[in-house]
């Protein structure tokens, strides 16, 4: 079972880290396998989608994916990793994928939902014995003895992340509305 948990952590963890590095590493420094496009290109894409300011959001998104992926993949405070990834995936699903339907072939939300589900599962099942938490003796990393099941705590981590993602979207929308009110043109969609 512990090897299965390790695989369940490593595959999405490494993929999330790769997605984060694609946003953070400039294309000229990218190894071919990574296919990074960098923070400036990510920021331009975000601005076109109405997410502004693009560069800080690109860095935040890339950092959330890189950090959340590391936490999930290594088995270190996995609920925090889940919350970070839930924030990023919530925004990705709502802004990019939802209007395209469910299936990934059409650009839908199938893949981001699957990735978010894997982060939830890792938090719900726990990182297992082949993890940094186990190695470091961190059984209850929050110091709080919860009275709810692991699946409920993992759901709470997803909920916290989703709310954070929604707050980021709301802030971007409010910024856009304020710019319109002042007569500042917004990027074309």
Buried (B, 14 or more C-beta within 10 A) or exposed (E): EEEEBBEBBBBBBBBBBBBBBBBBBEEEEBEEEBEBBBBEBBBBBBBBBBBBEBBEBBBBBBBBBBBBBBBBBBBBBBBBBBBBBBBBBBBBBBBBBEEBEEEBEEEBBBBBBEBBEBBBBBBBBBBBBBBBBBEEEBEEEEEEEEEEEEEEBBBBBBEBBBBBBBEBBEEBEEBBEEEEEEEEEBBEE
